[in-house]
Amino acid sequence: MWKNFLFPQYPKEIKTSYFLLAVRIIFGVLLMTHGWQKFTHFSEMSGVFPDPLGIGSQTSMALAIFGELFCSIAFIFGFLFRLSTIPMIFTMCIAFFNIHMSDPFAVKELAFVYLVIFLLMYIAGPGKFAIDQYFSAKLHSK
């Protein structure tokens, strides 16, 4: 059961895998730029970063960086894809439903778009062109 969750077998259709690869690269790089900005300006932003979970601004910012930067890199390469997508979904849920709750939709629209894309990608999987494909082939051949 855990093998299918972590390393599912992917669709045989090559066009689908190319599409999933393009979505992974485009949206992974876009979210990664947000994480990179937070990472490079950690000292300036950490004192004023929102603390929606009550764990401290620095810890909240570190978790946002993890979800937006490091998980985006794993998302792009398709490495532990479903596990790396969970923090990205969680981060976008916090941004949409908590941080920007009282903002007009135009302000929180980007977080909503990311949330929908990452949810759909979580369901679809990374496709054949992913590091997980290597592990899937090894595990399912035994």
C-alpha positions as CSV (number, residue, x, y, z in Angstrom):
1,M,0.0,0.0,0.0
2,W,2.7,2.5,1.0
3,K,4.6,1.7,-2.2
4,N,1.7,2.7,-4.4
5,F,1.2,5.9,-2.4
6,L,4.8,7.0,-2.5
7,F,5.8,5.5,-5.9
8,P,2.6,4.9,-8.0
9,Q,2.8,3.6,-11.5
10,Y,2.3,6.4,-14.0
11,P,0.2,6.7,-17.1
12,K,1.6,5.1,-20.2
13,E,0.5,8.0,-22.4
14,I,3.6,10.0,-23.2
15,K,1.6,13.3,-23.9
16,T,0.2,13.2,-20.4
17,S,3.6,12.8,-18.9
18,Y,4.9,15.7,-20.9
19,F,2.0,17.9,-19.8
20,L,2.6,16.9,-16.1
21,L,6.3,17.7,-16.5
22,A,5.5,21.1,-17.9
23,V,3.1,21.9,-15.1
24,R,5.6,20.7,-12.5
25,I,8.3,22.9,-14.0
26,I,6.2,26.0,-14.5
27,F,4.3,26.1,-11.2
28,G,7.3,24.7,-9.2
29,V,9.6,27.5,-10.5
30,L,6.9,30.1,-9.9
31,L,6.4,29.1,-6.3
32,M,10.1,28.6,-5.8
33,T,10.7,32.3,-6.5
34,H,8.4,33.2,-3.6
35,G,10.3,30.9,-1.3
36,W,13.7,32.2,-2.6
37,Q,12.6,35.8,-1.8
38,K,11.7,34.7,1.8
39,F,14.9,32.8,2.1
40,T,17.2,35.6,1.0
41,H,15.4,38.2,3.1
42,F,14.9,36.0,6.2
43,S,16.5,38.4,8.7
44,E,14.5,41.4,7.5
45,M,11.1,39.6,7.2
46,S,11.2,37.1,10.1
47,G,10.3,39.7,12.7
48,V,7.1,40.8,10.8
49,F,6.1,37.6,9.1
50,P,2.6,36.5,10.0
51,D,2.2,33.8,12.7
52,P,-1.1,32.0,11.9
53,L,-0.3,28.9,13.8
54,G,1.0,30.6,17.0
55,I,4.4,29.0,16.7
56,G,6.4,32.2,16.3
57,S,7.1,34.4,13.3
58,Q,10.6,32.9,12.6
59,T,9.3,29.3,12.7
60,S,6.3,30.2,10.5
61,M,8.6,31.8,8.0
62,A,10.9,28.8,8.1
63,L,8.0,26.5,7.4
64,A,6.8,28.7,4.5
65,I,10.3,28.6,3.1
66,F,10.4,24.8,3.4
67,G,7.0,24.5,1.6
68,E,7.7,27.1,-1.1
69,L,11.4,26.6,-1.8
70,F,12.6,23.1,-0.9
71,C,9.4,21.3,-1.6
72,S,9.1,23.1,-4.9
73,I,12.5,21.7,-5.9
74,A,11.3,18.2,-5.1
75,F,8.1,18.9,-6.9
76,I,9.9,20.0,-10.1
77,F,12.1,16.9,-10.1
78,G,9.3,14.6,-9.1
79,F,11.2,13.4,-6.0
80,L,8.9,12.0,-3.2
81,F,6.3,13.9,-5.2
82,R,3.2,13.3,-3.1
83,L,5.0,13.9,0.2
84,S,6.6,17.1,-1.1
85,T,3.3,18.4,-2.4
86,I,1.6,18.2,1.0
87,P,3.6,21.1,2.6
88,M,2.9,23.2,-0.6
89,I,-0.8,22.5,-0.3
90,F,-0.8,23.3,3.4
91,T,1.2,26.6,2.9
92,M,-1.3,27.7,0.2
93,C,-4.3,26.8,2.5
94,I,-2.8,28.9,5.2
95,A,-2.2,31.8,2.8
96,F,-5.6,31.6,1.2
97,F,-7.8,30.8,4.2
98,N,-5.9,32.6,7.0
99,I,-3.4,35.2,6.0
100,H,-5.5,36.8,3.2
101,M,-8.9,35.9,4.7
102,S,-10.1,39.5,4.9
103,D,-8.4,40.6,1.7
104,P,-10.4,41.0,-1.6
105,F,-10.3,37.9,-3.9
106,A,-7.9,39.7,-6.3
107,V,-5.3,39.7,-3.5
108,K,-5.7,36.1,-2.5
109,E,-6.3,34.8,-6.0
110,L,-2.7,33.7,-6.5
111,A,-2.7,31.5,-3.4
112,F,-6.0,30.0,-4.6
113,V,-4.5,29.2,-8.1
114,Y,-1.5,27.5,-6.5
115,L,-3.7,25.6,-4.1
116,V,-5.9,24.2,-6.9
117,I,-2.9,23.4,-9.1
118,F,-1.1,21.6,-6.3
119,L,-4.3,19.7,-5.3
120,L,-4.8,18.5,-8.9
121,M,-1.2,17.6,-9.3
122,Y,-1.3,15.6,-6.0
123,I,-4.2,13.6,-7.4
124,A,-2.6,13.2,-10.9
125,G,0.9,12.4,-9.8
126,P,4.1,13.6,-11.5
127,G,4.0,11.4,-14.6
128,K,6.7,9.3,-16.1
129,F,9.4,12.0,-16.2
130,A,10.1,12.0,-12.5
131,I,12.7,10.7,-10.1
132,D,10.0,8.7,-8.4
133,Q,9.5,6.7,-11.7
134,Y,12.9,5.1,-11.1
135,F,11.9,4.0,-7.6
136,S,8.5,2.9,-8.8
137,A,10.0,0.7,-11.4
138,K,12.4,-0.9,-8.9
139,L,9.7,-1.5,-6.3
140,H,7.0,-2.8,-8.6
141,S,9.4,-5.2,-10.4
142,K,10.0,-7.2,-7.3
